[in-house]
């Protein structure tokens, strides 16, 4: 019981000491657009690359074995 309470107190002290910053970036509400495609993956973009504030997000949709997904990721984001 004492170990449990000490663990909780330690966790609370760690969380309270973190330098937390509030996210002020706007939400990206548009649908992803397909940018490129390889046999085991797709690269999509939400937002615009021309945005001066760089408010955009890449999405990788991968499938297959870990090796196939790694190869697809490398081909999409080289």
N, C-alpha and C positions, 0 to 999 in steps of 0.2 A: 504494500500500500504506500509506503514511504517512497519507494523508488518511482512509483507511478506519479505521485505528487511532485517529486523533484523533476521528473521528466517533463511534466506539464509546465512547471515554473521555468525550466530552461527553455522550452519552446516559446513560451510567452515572452521571455526576455530577448530571445533572438528576433522574433517578429517585431517587437517594439523598437529594436535598434536598427532595423532596416531603413534605408533612405528611399522611401516610396515616392514615386512621381506619378501624378495623375495624367492619364492619356488624354490629350486635347485634340488628337487627330480626328478628322471627320470620318464617318462611316462610309464604306464603299458599297453602295447598294445596287450597282449594275451587275448584269449577268456576265460571266466570264466569256471571253472571246478566244477561239482557237488560234494559236499563233503558229505552231508547228506540230508535226506528228511523225513518229517512228513506229515500227512494228509493235512494240510493247509499251508505248506511252504517248501522252499528249502534253503539250505545254500550252497553258492558257494564261490570259492576262485580264485582270480586273483593273479598270482605270485607264489612264492615258500616259504613255511614255513622255509626252510633251508637257506634262504638268510640271511647272517650275518648282513646286514644293515636293515633288516626287511621291505623291500620294497614289501609288499603284502597287499591285501585288501579283506575283507570278504564282501559278498553281500547276503542280505536276500530278498527272493522273497516270499511275504506273500499274502494270500487271505482270504476272509471271513469277518465276523463281527469283530469289534474291540476286543472283547473277544477271538474269535478264533485266530486272528492274534497274540494277546498277548501270548496265550498259545503256539502257534507254535514257536514264538520267544524264549520263555522260554525253550522249549524243544530243540531247535536247538543250543542255546548259553549257556546252563547250565554249 
